[in-house]
């Protein structure tokens, strides 16, 4: 009752109607078609944005191309200074933006704040990076020659993001792309468009304060058709797309057909291996948060527990006890552990998955179901479920974006558990709970986990911005955020300079006139 979305929108400068395509402080639209945003928290209408038309899109690209000419010649450390100011603005708006994320997407307020913190952290990272966009120097095989490499910005980076991290994923991309000298066109998820408006307002303020042109930060709105304008556009050299594997397979082909670059962050099917040497208390906390946090709608959510037979009953009992204590309800009430699913379609998918896995032979240990009654009027609240299953079940192989945790049993050596964990199409996050050095090292070795993220004594869910984030196989192979992920936002050029009066050819080739 204390929560007033109107005040939050006001603080973020988001009008609740007629928001639209933007290249900065400007907001324009030639369309009559709107996307209406409803909160999964209480089913209430929040506001709308206008869908970007082809004409609007052309304006955006033209503005972005012009802005690129200015931005690419702004020294990288100065670009870093702009990103520093952007990070500071995020600090000022952290609570308001965190609330909007929570209300529009349905994750807990704490997790909403966590997302904004991640945006701030990646800005700090990018500021440092702006003085470290290093290339190598090499020794030339020819006398009097010098050889080195340098990184130049690419141009326009297209960012397509998913509903479940409506703001952090944008920042992971933009903060790096901006210090690298690129300009960005973002298409937020059609399920969370208003967080897009709020973020664009913050960025636009910073660029305008510094007398920089419109078009360094751009937002377009719509579904896959608007996304398709970006992915098929040769003027957009890099597409960074986050979402389902289904989407990634289409985007990858669209981008490859024009030989563009793509950075894909797609679905996961993440497992925790629980060995006989696991700390049970840590295992339960890691598994429960991993499975029910964000209502099971994280790409790194824990979907499978692969438990040694000697520990199986003990772990199952501890999980059932923990699940019985879970409080489900309004995510803005900080005493609740689990909020709603994103929409009614997600609820249907969750219900269908539970029916399907039972048909395959799965046995519910904690029974799921859709909640009704006071506080659940929006229809998006469900009970987190635990199902005993077999690794090969179709549903176990599939990413259901909901709080369903599958318990799988292994016997013998840890290599058997690793085999089960790797035997899915996805390869994002993985974890082992063990105090046994041999097991931990085997899990991290070449014979171990095949995922982009492999943790020891930490769950699968959540990651720090300092590391490169992403996964293998159907997760798409992209890496973003920390480490050297910045390199994908730049083009590498190798330069050889001859400071003699001769022209010796490489490989000793003789060519005389
Ligand atoms: P989604 O695939 O339905 O949509 C994601 C985005 O892609 C949206 O903006 C959508 O409009 C756009 N899109 C869809 N089809 C497109 C097309 N053909 N061309 C261009 N754009 C298109 O995903 P979602 O339901 O929003 O998000 C959930 C999925 O995202 C899960 O599978 C989850 O694992 C994944 N995800 C992955 C990561 C990661 O980093 N690996 C992070 C967050 C979410």
Boltz pocket constraint, residues with backbone or C-beta under 6 A from the ligand:
constraints:
  - pocket:
      binder: B
      contacts: [[A, 160], [A, 161], [A, 162], [A, 163], [A, 164], [A, 165], [A, 187], [A, 188], [A, 189], [A, 190], [A, 222], [A, 223], [A, 224], [A, 225], [A, 226], [A, 227], [A, 228], [A, 231], [A, 242], [A, 243], [A, 244], [A, 245], [A, 246], [A, 247], [A, 248], [A, 250], [A, 251], [A, 264], [A, 265], [A, 266], [A, 267], [A, 268], [A, 298], [A, 299], [A, 300], [A, 399], [A, 401], [A, 428], [A, 470], [A, 471], [A, 475]]
      max_distance: 6.0
